Amino acid sequence: MAFKIGDIEFRDNALFLAPMEDVTDPSFRYICKEFGADMMYTEFISSDGLVHNAQKSFDKMKIYDYERPIGIQIYGHIPDAMVEAAKFAEAQKPDLIDINFGCPVNKIAKRGAGSGMMRYPDKMVEIARRVVEAVKLPVTVKTRLGWDEKTVIISDLAEQLQDTGIKALTIHGRTRCQMYKGNANWSEIGKIKANPRIKIPIIGNGDIIDPISAKEAFNKYGVDAIMIGRATYGHPWIFKEIQHYLDTGKLLEPMQVKDKVELAKRHFCKSIEVKGERRGLLEMRRHLNCYFKSLPNFKDTRIKLVTENEPQKVLALLDYIATTWG
């Protein structure tokens, strides 16, 4: 059934793009929106960076009306800095502010931010409460099950976070110590959704890799929305594939190489438009590498694709891919 986050209304079985550092930049979000992503987020932004006026952090808050609804995601471990960061984010007029309590990478978690907060649940709850009180926009949280298998605290934590006034909770079905290894534990996510005390929307995240896993997440675990992360790398049309399967019960035909090339060209041009020629080209390389990773005998062309420094030659290489493998 349809649901709301604050005043933002979402359709049944909504599909969210996970915020991912160095991936969900404006050009990638543009493409994902084209394929039907219902909700998107900026890359996560350091509260310390905003407080200390780091230009890179402010640049990440740039959003566009065609992306809406869109959230700005912030992370940090100091309550005062998180409050200030939330105010900076609110000034950019997103549709909501999301707090990252889920990032597992060492440089974030080991200093107590991201999923490092799972070791300090009282501080996590304090930060959520203070951010909710500091801004008028809806505040949401993304987190994990716990720090490790011995400290799976999400059942109690979900209720405590809800009581701070957050408007939705995204749960990645792994502990911090799992990183991205093993299988996401969707049973734990389902328990939170089934808890009669939980009234806010629950968004499930982890191991949604295709239309079949997406349908299972909705049908078996009852989540309000699913959030898709790593499976979008080089495959942003996954949103269209999932929606088609949910609507019809049939799988779409795989995208042809020539169509991937046209998509990569649009993505590439958007990257340059948003970031300028040099930066747009450099930061597009990770995406180009993913679009064609399954092609046979592609190594030499792949190396050229991710080392070429002239935009027109990159476009020519893409045309070559279409004629050679299409």
ZAVEX-941678 format. One record per residue (C-alpha): residue number from 0; residue in one letter; x, y, z. Coordinates in steps of 0.02 Angstrom, whole numbers, m for minus. Layout:
// residues N
<rec><n>NUM</n><res>a</res><east>X</east><north>Y</north><up>Z</up></rec>
...
// end
This chain:
// residues 326
<rec><n>0</n><res>m</res><east>0</east><north>0</north><up>0</up></rec>
<rec><n>1</n><res>a</res><east>54</east><north>179</north><up>m28</up></rec>
<rec><n>2</n><res>f</res><east>142</east><north>266</north><up>116</up></rec>
<rec><n>3</n><res>k</res><east>211</east><north>434</north><up>167</up></rec>
<rec><n>4</n><res>i</res><east>374</east><north>500</north><up>236</up></rec>
<rec><n>5</n><res>g</res><east>318</east><north>662</north><up>314</up></rec>
<rec><n>6</n><res>d</res><east>211</east><north>740</north><up>179</up></rec>
<rec><n>7</n><res>i</res><east>299</east><north>648</north><up>36</up></rec>
<rec><n>8</n><res>e</res><east>183</east><north>516</north><up>m36</up></rec>
<rec><n>9</n><res>f</res><east>254</east><north>359</north><up>m115</up></rec>
<rec><n>10</n><res>r</res><east>171</east><north>226</north><up>m219</up></rec>
<rec><n>11</n><res>d</res><east>152</east><north>45</north><up>m171</up></rec>
<rec><n>12</n><res>n</res><east>315</east><north>m55</north><up>m183</up></rec>
<rec><n>13</n><res>a</res><east>425</east><north>98</north><up>m199</up></rec>
<rec><n>14</n><res>l</res><east>605</east><north>79</north><up>m260</up></rec>
<rec><n>15</n><res>f</res><east>741</east><north>186</north><up>m180</up></rec>
<rec><n>16</n><res>l</res><east>919</east><north>216</north><up>m241</up></rec>
<rec><n>17</n><res>a</res><east>1042</east><north>193</north><up>m98</up></rec>
<rec><n>18</n><res>p</res><east>1161</east><north>337</north><up>m63</up></rec>
<rec><n>19</n><res>m</res><east>1337</east><north>280</north><up>m111</up></rec>
<rec><n>20</n><res>e</res><east>1499</east><north>376</north><up>m100</up></rec>
<rec><n>21</n><res>d</res><east>1578</east><north>410</north><up>m271</up></rec>
<rec><n>22</n><res>v</res><east>1429</east><north>329</north><up>m358</up></rec>
<rec><n>23</n><res>t</res><east>1266</east><north>422</north><up>m331</up></rec>
<rec><n>24</n><res>d</res><east>1324</east><north>588</north><up>m401</up></rec>
<rec><n>25</n><res>p</res><east>1203</east><north>700</north><up>m500</up></rec>
<rec><n>26</n><res>s</res><east>1237</east><north>616</north><up>m668</up></rec>
<rec><n>27</n><res>f</res><east>1205</east><north>441</north><up>m601</up></rec>
<rec><n>28</n><res>r</res><east>1049</east><north>500</north><up>m509</up></rec>
<rec><n>29</n><res>y</res><east>988</east><north>576</north><up>m673</up></rec>
<rec><n>30</n><res>i</res><east>999</east><north>407</north><up>m757</up></rec>
<rec><n>31</n><res>c</res><east>920</east><north>312</north><up>m612</up></rec>
<rec><n>32</n><res>k</res><east>775</east><north>434</north><up>m608</up></rec>
<rec><n>33</n><res>e</res><east>750</east><north>404</north><up>m794</up></rec>
<rec><n>34</n><res>f</res><east>728</east><north>218</north><up>m757</up></rec>
<rec><n>35</n><res>g</res><east>602</east><north>243</north><up>m618</up></rec>
<rec><n>36</n><res>a</res><east>691</east><north>266</north><up>m451</up></rec>
<rec><n>37</n><res>d</res><east>557</east><north>334</north><up>m333</up></rec>
<rec><n>38</n><res>m</res><east>677</east><north>410</north><up>m206</up></rec>
<rec><n>39</n><res>m</res><east>860</east><north>458</north><up>m217</up></rec>
<rec><n>40</n><res>y</res><east>993</east><north>529</north><up>m103</up></rec>
<rec><n>41</n><res>t</res><east>1154</east><north>625</north><up>m120</up></rec>
<rec><n>42</n><res>e</res><east>1318</east><north>540</north><up>m83</up></rec>
<rec><n>43</n><res>f</res><east>1343</east><north>543</north><up>104</up></rec>
<rec><n>44</n><res>i</res><east>1414</east><north>707</north><up>169</up></rec>
<rec><n>45</n><res>s</res><east>1529</east><north>731</north><up>318</up></rec>
<rec><n>46</n><res>s</res><east>1458</east><north>841</north><up>455</up></rec>
<rec><n>47</n><res>d</res><east>1636</east><north>891</north><up>499</up></rec>
<rec><n>48</n><res>g</res><east>1665</east><north>942</north><up>319</up></rec>
<rec><n>49</n><res>l</res><east>1513</east><north>1055</north><up>321</up></rec>
<rec><n>50</n><res>v</res><east>1554</east><north>1131</north><up>490</up></rec>
<rec><n>51</n><res>h</res><east>1732</east><north>1167</north><up>432</up></rec>
<rec><n>52</n><res>n</res><east>1671</east><north>1240</north><up>268</up></rec>
<rec><n>53</n><res>a</res><east>1749</east><north>1108</north><up>154</up></rec>
<rec><n>54</n><res>q</res><east>1697</east><north>1151</north><up>m23</up></rec>
<rec><n>55</n><res>k</res><east>1691</east><north>968</north><up>m76</up></rec>
<rec><n>56</n><res>s</res><east>1559</east><north>934</north><up>57</up></rec>
<rec><n>57</n><res>f</res><east>1454</east><north>1082</north><up>3</up></rec>
<rec><n>58</n><res>d</res><east>1469</east><north>1031</north><up>m180</up></rec>
<rec><n>59</n><res>k</res><east>1389</east><north>863</north><up>m139</up></rec>
<rec><n>60</n><res>m</res><east>1231</east><north>950</north><up>m80</up></rec>
<rec><n>61</n><res>k</res><east>1190</east><north>1015</north><up>m254</up></rec>
<rec><n>62</n><res>i</res><east>1020</east><north>947</north><up>m305</up></rec>
<rec><n>63</n><res>y</res><east>902</east><north>975</north><up>m451</up></rec>
<rec><n>64</n><res>d</res><east>713</east><north>988</north><up>m459</up></rec>
<rec><n>65</n><res>y</res><east>697</east><north>843</north><up>m581</up></rec>
<rec><n>66</n><res>e</res><east>773</east><north>729</north><up>m449</up></rec>
<rec><n>67</n><res>r</res><east>633</east><north>754</north><up>m323</up></rec>
<rec><n>68</n><res>p</res><east>595</east><north>681</north><up>m204</up></rec>
<rec><n>69</n><res>i</res><east>776</east><north>681</north><up>m148</up></rec>
<rec><n>70</n><res>g</res><east>863</east><north>676</north><up>19</up></rec>
<rec><n>71</n><res>i</res><east>1030</east><north>744</north><up>77</up></rec>
<rec><n>72</n><res>q</res><east>1121</east><north>616</north><up>183</up></rec>
<rec><n>73</n><res>i</res><east>1241</east><north>669</north><up>321</up></rec>
<rec><n>74</n><res>y</res><east>1354</east><north>572</north><up>437</up></rec>
<rec><n>75</n><res>g</res><east>1461</east><north>607</north><up>590</up></rec>
<rec><n>76</n><res>h</res><east>1484</east><north>563</north><up>773</up></rec>
<rec><n>77</n><res>i</res><east>1477</east><north>733</north><up>859</up></rec>
<rec><n>78</n><res>p</res><east>1299</east><north>787</north><up>903</up></rec>
<rec><n>79</n><res>d</res><east>1330</east><north>974</north><up>887</up></rec>
<rec><n>80</n><res>a</res><east>1413</east><north>952</north><up>717</up></rec>
<rec><n>81</n><res>m</res><east>1270</east><north>843</north><up>656</up></rec>
<rec><n>82</n><res>v</res><east>1144</east><north>977</north><up>706</up></rec>
<rec><n>83</n><res>e</res><east>1241</east><north>1111</north><up>613</up></rec>
<rec><n>84</n><res>a</res><east>1260</east><north>997</north><up>462</up></rec>
<rec><n>85</n><res>a</res><east>1073</east><north>964</north><up>460</up></rec>
<rec><n>86</n><res>k</res><east>1040</east><north>1151</north><up>457</up></rec>
<rec><n>87</n><res>f</res><east>1160</east><north>1173</north><up>311</up></rec>
<rec><n>88</n><res>a</res><east>1073</east><north>1031</north><up>221</up></rec>
<rec><n>89</n><res>e</res><east>900</east><north>1102</north><up>254</up></rec>
<rec><n>90</n><res>a</res><east>954</east><north>1267</north><up>175</up></rec>
<rec><n>91</n><res>q</res><east>977</east><north>1174</north><up>9</up></rec>
<rec><n>92</n><res>k</res><east>792</east><north>1131</north><up>11</up></rec>
<rec><n>93</n><res>p</res><east>794</east><north>942</north><up>m10</up></rec>
<rec><n>94</n><res>d</res><east>637</east><north>843</north><up>25</up></rec>
<rec><n>95</n><res>l</res><east>711</east><north>759</north><up>178</up></rec>
<rec><n>96</n><res>i</res><east>871</east><north>737</north><up>277</up></rec>
<rec><n>97</n><res>d</res><east>941</east><north>563</north><up>304</up></rec>
<rec><n>98</n><res>i</res><east>1064</east><north>516</north><up>440</up></rec>
<rec><n>99</n><res>n</res><east>1192</east><north>384</north><up>395</up></rec>
<rec><n>100</n><res>f</res><east>1217</east><north>263</north><up>538</up></rec>
<rec><n>101</n><res>g</res><east>1258</east><north>122</north><up>418</up></rec>
<rec><n>102</n><res>c</res><east>1421</east><north>150</north><up>323</up></rec>
<rec><n>103</n><res>p</res><east>1541</east><north>8</north><up>371</up></rec>
<rec><n>104</n><res>v</res><east>1706</east><north>69</north><up>297</up></rec>
<rec><n>105</n><res>n</res><east>1848</east><north>79</north><up>421</up></rec>
<rec><n>106</n><res>k</res><east>1890</east><north>263</north><up>404</up></rec>
<rec><n>107</n><res>i</res><east>1709</east><north>306</north><up>449</up></rec>
<rec><n>108</n><res>a</res><east>1657</east><north>170</north><up>571</up></rec>
<rec><n>109</n><res>k</res><east>1818</east><north>158</north><up>672</up></rec>
<rec><n>110</n><res>r</res><east>1799</east><north>339</north><up>728</up></rec>
<rec><n>111</n><res>g</res><east>1621</east><north>311</north><up>783</up></rec>
<rec><n>112</n><res>a</res><east>1525</east><north>378</north><up>632</up></rec>
<rec><n>113</n><res>g</res><east>1419</east><north>280</north><up>509</up></rec>
<rec><n>114</n><res>s</res><east>1391</east><north>104</north><up>574</up></rec>
<rec><n>115</n><res>g</res><east>1519</east><north>141</north><up>710</up></rec>
<rec><n>116</n><res>m</res><east>1371</east><north>217</north><up>798</up></rec>
<rec><n>117</n><res>m</res><east>1304</east><north>41</north><up>828</up></rec>
<rec><n>118</n><res>r</res><east>1425</east><north>33</north><up>974</up></rec>
<rec><n>119</n><res>y</res><east>1351</east><north>191</north><up>1048</up></rec>
<rec><n>120</n><res>p</res><east>1162</east><north>174</north><up>1030</up></rec>
<rec><n>121</n><res>d</res><east>1126</east><north>308</north><up>1161</up></rec>
<rec><n>122</n><res>k</res><east>1225</east><north>435</north><up>1061</up></rec>
<rec><n>123</n><res>m</res><east>1140</east><north>376</north><up>901</up></rec>
<rec><n>124</n><res>v</res><east>971</east><north>410</north><up>978</up></rec>
<rec><n>125</n><res>e</res><east>1031</east><north>579</north><up>1044</up></rec>
<rec><n>126</n><res>i</res><east>1092</east><north>632</north><up>872</up></rec>
<rec><n>127</n><res>a</res><east>929</east><north>578</north><up>789</up></rec>
<rec><n>128</n><res>r</res><east>826</east><north>672</north><up>919</up></rec>
<rec><n>129</n><res>r</res><east>929</east><north>831</north><up>908</up></rec>
<rec><n>130</n><res>v</res><east>927</east><north>833</north><up>718</up></rec>
<rec><n>131</n><res>v</res><east>738</east><north>807</north><up>717</up></rec>
<rec><n>132</n><res>e</res><east>719</east><north>953</north><up>837</up></rec>
<rec><n>133</n><res>a</res><east>837</east><north>1065</north><up>736</up></rec>
<rec><n>134</n><res>v</res><east>753</east><north>1058</north><up>566</up></rec>
<rec><n>135</n><res>k</res><east>578</east><north>1067</north><up>494</up></rec>
<rec><n>136</n><res>l</res><east>606</east><north>939</north><up>356</up></rec>
<rec><n>137</n><res>p</res><east>570</east><north>754</north><up>382</up></rec>
<rec><n>138</n><res>v</res><east>720</east><north>663</north><up>455</up></rec>
<rec><n>139</n><res>t</res><east>754</east><north>480</north><up>415</up></rec>
<rec><n>140</n><res>v</res><east>889</east><north>358</north><up>471</up></rec>
<rec><n>141</n><res>k</res><east>986</east><north>221</north><up>381</up></rec>
<rec><n>142</n><res>t</res><east>1070</east><north>92</north><up>492</up></rec>
<rec><n>143</n><res>r</res><east>1120</east><north>m91</north><up>512</up></rec>
<rec><n>144</n><res>l</res><east>1072</east><north>m235</north><up>627</up></rec>
<rec><n>145</n><res>g</res><east>1212</east><north>m205</north><up>752</up></rec>
<rec><n>146</n><res>w</res><east>1400</east><north>m197</north><up>769</up></rec>
<rec><n>147</n><res>d</res><east>1424</east><north>m386</north><up>762</up></rec>
<rec><n>148</n><res>e</res><east>1324</east><north>m547</north><up>779</up></rec>
<rec><n>149</n><res>k</res><east>1333</east><north>m536</north><up>970</up></rec>
<rec><n>150</n><res>t</res><east>1260</east><north>m361</north><up>973</up></rec>
<rec><n>151</n><res>v</res><east>1110</east><north>m363</north><up>856</up></rec>
<rec><n>152</n><res>i</res><east>1016</east><north>m218</north><up>935</up></rec>
<rec><n>153</n><res>i</res><east>902</east><north>m164</north><up>794</up></rec>
<rec><n>154</n><res>s</res><east>738</east><north>m223</north><up>874</up></rec>
<rec><n>155</n><res>d</res><east>751</east><north>m108</north><up>1024</up></rec>
<rec><n>156</n><res>l</res><east>845</east><north>26</north><up>928</up></rec>
<rec><n>157</n><res>a</res><east>709</east><north>42</north><up>796</up></rec>
<rec><n>158</n><res>e</res><east>581</east><north>86</north><up>929</up></rec>
<rec><n>159</n><res>q</res><east>699</east><north>210</north><up>1012</up></rec>
<rec><n>160</n><res>l</res><east>738</east><north>294</north><up>846</up></rec>
<rec><n>161</n><res>q</res><east>554</east><north>304</north><up>803</up></rec>
<rec><n>162</n><res>d</res><east>522</east><north>389</north><up>969</up></rec>
<rec><n>163</n><res>t</res><east>644</east><north>529</north><up>923</up></rec>
<rec><n>164</n><res>g</res><east>525</east><north>583</north><up>785</up></rec>
<rec><n>165</n><res>i</res><east>610</east><north>514</north><up>631</up></rec>
<rec><n>166</n><res>k</res><east>489</east><north>483</north><up>487</up></rec>
<rec><n>167</n><res>a</res><east>562</east><north>322</north><up>412</up></rec>
<rec><n>168</n><res>l</res><east>696</east><north>194</north><up>447</up></rec>
<rec><n>169</n><res>t</res><east>805</east><north>103</north><up>321</up></rec>
<rec><n>170</n><res>i</res><east>886</east><north>m57</north><up>382</up></rec>
<rec><n>171</n><res>h</res><east>1030</east><north>m145</north><up>296</up></rec>
<rec><n>172</n><res>g</res><east>1016</east><north>m327</north><up>345</up></rec>
<rec><n>173</n><res>r</res><east>1197</east><north>m350</north><up>400</up></rec>
<rec><n>174</n><res>t</res><east>1302</east><north>m304</north><up>550</up></rec>
<rec><n>175</n><res>r</res><east>1447</east><north>m183</north><up>532</up></rec>
<rec><n>176</n><res>c</res><east>1573</east><north>m324</north><up>553</up></rec>
<rec><n>177</n><res>q</res><east>1496</east><north>m417</north><up>406</up></rec>
<rec><n>178</n><res>m</res><east>1533</east><north>m269</north><up>293</up></rec>
<rec><n>179</n><res>y</res><east>1454</east><north>m336</north><up>132</up></rec>
<rec><n>180</n><res>k</res><east>1497</east><north>m519</north><up>160</up></rec>
<rec><n>181</n><res>g</res><east>1376</east><north>m662</north><up>184</up></rec>
<rec><n>182</n><res>n</res><east>1190</east><north>m644</north><up>157</up></rec>
<rec><n>183</n><res>a</res><east>1084</east><north>m499</north><up>217</up></rec>
<rec><n>184</n><res>n</res><east>968</east><north>m555</north><up>358</up></rec>
<rec><n>185</n><res>w</res><east>798</east><north>m503</north><up>295</up></rec>
<rec><n>186</n><res>s</res><east>711</east><north>m598</north><up>434</up></rec>
<rec><n>187</n><res>e</res><east>771</east><north>m465</north><up>556</up></rec>
<rec><n>188</n><res>i</res><east>706</east><north>m329</north><up>442</up></rec>
<rec><n>189</n><res>g</res><east>539</east><north>m419</north><up>431</up></rec>
<rec><n>190</n><res>k</res><east>527</east><north>m428</north><up>620</up></rec>
<rec><n>191</n><res>i</res><east>544</east><north>m239</north><up>633</up></rec>
<rec><n>192</n><res>k</res><east>410</east><north>m213</north><up>502</up></rec>
<rec><n>193</n><res>a</res><east>294</east><north>m336</north><up>592</up></rec>
<rec><n>194</n><res>n</res><east>319</east><north>m253</north><up>761</up></rec>
<rec><n>195</n><res>p</res><east>149</east><north>m175</north><up>802</up></rec>
<rec><n>196</n><res>r</res><east>236</east><north>m32</north><up>892</up></rec>
<rec><n>197</n><res>i</res><east>325</east><north>23</north><up>734</up></rec>
<rec><n>198</n><res>k</res><east>218</east><north>151</north><up>642</up></rec>
<rec><n>199</n><res>i</res><east>346</east><north>230</north><up>526</up></rec>
<rec><n>200</n><res>p</res><east>389</east><north>160</north><up>354</up></rec>
<rec><n>201</n><res>i</res><east>524</east><north>27</north><up>351</up></rec>
<rec><n>202</n><res>i</res><east>639</east><north>20</north><up>199</up></rec>
<rec><n>203</n><res>g</res><east>737</east><north>m141</north><up>174</up></rec>
<rec><n>204</n><res>n</res><east>913</east><north>m143</north><up>103</up></rec>
<rec><n>205</n><res>g</res><east>1038</east><north>m278</north><up>61</up></rec>
<rec><n>206</n><res>d</res><east>1056</east><north>m408</north><up>m77</up></rec>
<rec><n>207</n><res>i</res><east>920</east><north>m340</north><up>m191</up></rec>
<rec><n>208</n><res>i</res><east>1003</east><north>m394</north><up>m352</up></rec>
<rec><n>209</n><res>d</res><east>861</east><north>m427</north><up>m474</up></rec>
<rec><n>210</n><res>p</res><east>671</east><north>m423</north><up>m494</up></rec>
<rec><n>211</n><res>i</res><east>648</east><north>m591</north><up>m406</up></rec>
<rec><n>212</n><res>s</res><east>740</east><north>m539</north><up>m247</up></rec>
<rec><n>213</n><res>a</res><east>645</east><north>m375</north><up>m249</up></rec>
<rec><n>214</n><res>k</res><east>476</east><north>m461</north><up>m258</up></rec>
<rec><n>215</n><res>e</res><east>523</east><north>m577</north><up>m116</up></rec>
<rec><n>216</n><res>a</res><east>571</east><north>m429</north><up>m7</up></rec>
<rec><n>217</n><res>f</res><east>399</east><north>m352</north><up>m30</up></rec>
<rec><n>218</n><res>n</res><east>295</east><north>m511</north><up>m21</up></rec>
<rec><n>219</n><res>k</res><east>387</east><north>m606</north><up>115</up></rec>
<rec><n>220</n><res>y</res><east>446</east><north>m467</north><up>229</up></rec>
<rec><n>221</n><res>g</res><east>314</east><north>m333</north><up>201</up></rec>
<rec><n>222</n><res>v</res><east>430</east><north>m183</north><up>190</up></rec>
<rec><n>223</n><res>d</res><east>361</east><north>m19</north><up>127</up></rec>
<rec><n>224</n><res>a</res><east>504</east><north>8</north><up>4</up></rec>
<rec><n>225</n><res>i</res><east>667</east><north>m72</north><up>m46</up></rec>
<rec><n>226</n><res>m</res><east>832</east><north>18</north><up>m65</up></rec>
<rec><n>227</n><res>i</res><east>950</east><north>m42</north><up>m201</up></rec>
<rec><n>228</n><res>g</res><east>1136</east><north>m8</north><up>m193</up></rec>
<rec><n>229</n><res>r</res><east>1276</east><north>m109</north><up>m270</up></rec>
<rec><n>230</n><res>a</res><east>1162</east><north>m193</north><up>m397</up></rec>
<rec><n>231</n><res>t</res><east>1142</east><north>m26</north><up>m485</up></rec>
<rec><n>232</n><res>y</res><east>1327</east><north>m17</north><up>m531</up></rec>
<rec><n>233</n><res>g</res><east>1330</east><north>m21</north><up>m721</up></rec>
<rec><n>234</n><res>h</res><east>1146</east><north>m73</north><up>m714</up></rec>
<rec><n>235</n><res>p</res><east>1037</east><north>79</north><up>m673</up></rec>
<rec><n>236</n><res>w</res><east>894</east><north>6</north><up>m776</up></rec>
<rec><n>237</n><res>i</res><east>866</east><north>m119</north><up>m635</up></rec>
<rec><n>238</n><res>f</res><east>727</east><north>m5</north><up>m571</up></rec>
<rec><n>239</n><res>k</res><east>632</east><north>m27</north><up>m735</up></rec>
<rec><n>240</n><res>e</res><east>662</east><north>m215</north><up>m733</up></rec>
<rec><n>241</n><res>i</res><east>596</east><north>m232</north><up>m556</up></rec>
<rec><n>242</n><res>q</res><east>443</east><north>m125</north><up>m586</up></rec>
<rec><n>243</n><res>h</res><east>399</east><north>m221</north><up>m744</up></rec>
<rec><n>244</n><res>y</res><east>413</east><north>m386</north><up>m651</up></rec>
<rec><n>245</n><res>l</res><east>307</east><north>m324</north><up>m506</up></rec>
<rec><n>246</n><res>d</res><east>174</east><north>m262</north><up>m628</up></rec>
<rec><n>247</n><res>t</res><east>170</east><north>m408</north><up>m749</up></rec>
<rec><n>248</n><res>g</res><east>259</east><north>m557</north><up>m671</up></rec>
<rec><n>249</n><res>k</res><east>370</east><north>m563</north><up>m825</up></rec>
<rec><n>250</n><res>l</res><east>555</east><north>m523</north><up>m843</up></rec>
<rec><n>251</n><res>l</res><east>610</east><north>m393</north><up>m968</up></rec>
<rec><n>252</n><res>e</res><east>729</east><north>m446</north><up>m1105</up></rec>
<rec><n>253</n><res>p</res><east>910</east><north>m405</north><up>m1062</up></rec>
<rec><n>254</n><res>m</res><east>971</east><north>m237</north><up>m1125</up></rec>
<rec><n>255</n><res>q</res><east>1069</east><north>m250</north><up>m1287</up></rec>
<rec><n>256</n><res>v</res><east>1247</east><north>m185</north><up>m1302</up></rec>
<rec><n>257</n><res>k</res><east>1197</east><north>m48</north><up>m1424</up></rec>
<rec><n>258</n><res>d</res><east>1067</east><north>15</north><up>m1300</up></rec>
<rec><n>259</n><res>k</res><east>1195</east><north>11</north><up>m1159</up></rec>
<rec><n>260</n><res>v</res><east>1309</east><north>115</north><up>m1268</up></rec>
<rec><n>261</n><res>e</res><east>1177</east><north>247</north><up>m1297</up></rec>
<rec><n>262</n><res>l</res><east>1141</east><north>250</north><up>m1111</up></rec>
<rec><n>263</n><res>a</res><east>1326</east><north>265</north><up>m1068</up></rec>
<rec><n>264</n><res>k</res><east>1342</east><north>410</north><up>m1190</up></rec>
<rec><n>265</n><res>r</res><east>1197</east><north>503</north><up>m1109</up></rec>
<rec><n>266</n><res>h</res><east>1270</east><north>470</north><up>m938</up></rec>
<rec><n>267</n><res>f</res><east>1442</east><north>527</north><up>m995</up></rec>
<rec><n>268</n><res>c</res><east>1377</east><north>688</north><up>m1070</up></rec>
<rec><n>269</n><res>k</res><east>1275</east><north>725</north><up>m914</up></rec>
<rec><n>270</n><res>s</res><east>1429</east><north>700</north><up>m806</up></rec>
<rec><n>271</n><res>i</res><east>1526</east><north>827</north><up>m909</up></rec>
<rec><n>272</n><res>e</res><east>1379</east><north>948</north><up>m908</up></rec>
<rec><n>273</n><res>v</res><east>1367</east><north>941</north><up>m718</up></rec>
<rec><n>274</n><res>k</res><east>1550</east><north>934</north><up>m670</up></rec>
<rec><n>275</n><res>g</res><east>1646</east><north>1008</north><up>m815</up></rec>
<rec><n>276</n><res>e</res><east>1749</east><north>917</north><up>m946</up></rec>
<rec><n>277</n><res>r</res><east>1899</east><north>858</north><up>m844</up></rec>
<rec><n>278</n><res>r</res><east>1815</east><north>807</north><up>m682</up></rec>
<rec><n>279</n><res>g</res><east>1661</east><north>741</north><up>m772</up></rec>
<rec><n>280</n><res>l</res><east>1769</east><north>627</north><up>m879</up></rec>
<rec><n>281</n><res>l</res><east>1876</east><north>564</north><up>m736</up></rec>
<rec><n>282</n><res>e</res><east>1731</east><north>527</north><up>m619</up></rec>
<rec><n>283</n><res>m</res><east>1634</east><north>440</north><up>m757</up></rec>
<rec><n>284</n><res>r</res><east>1768</east><north>307</north><up>m778</up></rec>
<rec><n>285</n><res>r</res><east>1703</east><north>199</north><up>m635</up></rec>
<rec><n>286</n><res>h</res><east>1532</east><north>193</north><up>m719</up></rec>
<rec><n>287</n><res>l</res><east>1599</east><north>157</north><up>m893</up></rec>
<rec><n>288</n><res>n</res><east>1699</east><north>14</north><up>m822</up></rec>
<rec><n>289</n><res>c</res><east>1540</east><north>m63</north><up>m751</up></rec>
<rec><n>290</n><res>y</res><east>1426</east><north>m41</north><up>m902</up></rec>
<rec><n>291</n><res>f</res><east>1524</east><north>m164</north><up>m1009</up></rec>
<rec><n>292</n><res>k</res><east>1609</east><north>m278</north><up>m883</up></rec>
<rec><n>293</n><res>s</res><east>1525</east><north>m436</north><up>m949</up></rec>
<rec><n>294</n><res>l</res><east>1583</east><north>m418</north><up>m1130</up></rec>
<rec><n>295</n><res>p</res><east>1702</east><north>m554</north><up>m1194</up></rec>
<rec><n>296</n><res>n</res><east>1878</east><north>m508</north><up>m1251</up></rec>
<rec><n>297</n><res>f</res><east>1852</east><north>m333</north><up>m1187</up></rec>
<rec><n>298</n><res>k</res><east>2010</east><north>m302</north><up>m1085</up></rec>
<rec><n>299</n><res>d</res><east>2105</east><north>m193</north><up>m1209</up></rec>
<rec><n>300</n><res>t</res><east>1953</east><north>m87</north><up>m1250</up></rec>
<rec><n>301</n><res>r</res><east>1911</east><north>m70</north><up>m1066</up></rec>
<rec><n>302</n><res>i</res><east>2084</east><north>m4</north><up>m1029</up></rec>
<rec><n>303</n><res>k</res><east>2068</east><north>124</north><up>m1168</up></rec>
<rec><n>304</n><res>l</res><east>1895</east><north>173</north><up>m1107</up></rec>
<rec><n>305</n><res>v</res><east>1953</east><north>211</north><up>m930</up></rec>
<rec><n>306</n><res>t</res><east>2117</east><north>297</north><up>m977</up></rec>
<rec><n>307</n><res>e</res><east>2065</east><north>407</north><up>m1124</up></rec>
<rec><n>308</n><res>n</res><east>2073</east><north>593</north><up>m1080</up></rec>
<rec><n>309</n><res>e</res><east>1977</east><north>670</north><up>m1225</up></rec>
<rec><n>310</n><res>p</res><east>1786</east><north>666</north><up>m1220</up></rec>
<rec><n>311</n><res>q</res><east>1766</east><north>646</north><up>m1408</up></rec>
<rec><n>312</n><res>k</res><east>1881</east><north>496</north><up>m1408</up></rec>
<rec><n>313</n><res>v</res><east>1782</east><north>418</north><up>m1265</up></rec>
<rec><n>314</n><res>l</res><east>1623</east><north>439</north><up>m1367</up></rec>
<rec><n>315</n><res>a</res><east>1712</east><north>363</north><up>m1518</up></rec>
<rec><n>316</n><res>l</res><east>1763</east><north>214</north><up>m1411</up></rec>
<rec><n>317</n><res>l</res><east>1583</east><north>192</north><up>m1357</up></rec>
<rec><n>318</n><res>d</res><east>1529</east><north>191</north><up>m1540</up></rec>
<rec><n>319</n><res>y</res><east>1664</east><north>61</north><up>m1573</up></rec>
<rec><n>320</n><res>i</res><east>1592</east><north>m48</north><up>m1434</up></rec>
<rec><n>321</n><res>a</res><east>1420</east><north>m37</north><up>m1514</up></rec>
<rec><n>322</n><res>t</res><east>1483</east><north>m90</north><up>m1685</up></rec>
<rec><n>323</n><res>t</res><east>1600</east><north>m226</north><up>m1621</up></rec>
<rec><n>324</n><res>w</res><east>1494</east><north>m307</north><up>m1485</up></rec>
<rec><n>325</n><res>g</res><east>1321</east><north>m244</north><up>m1530</up></rec>
// end
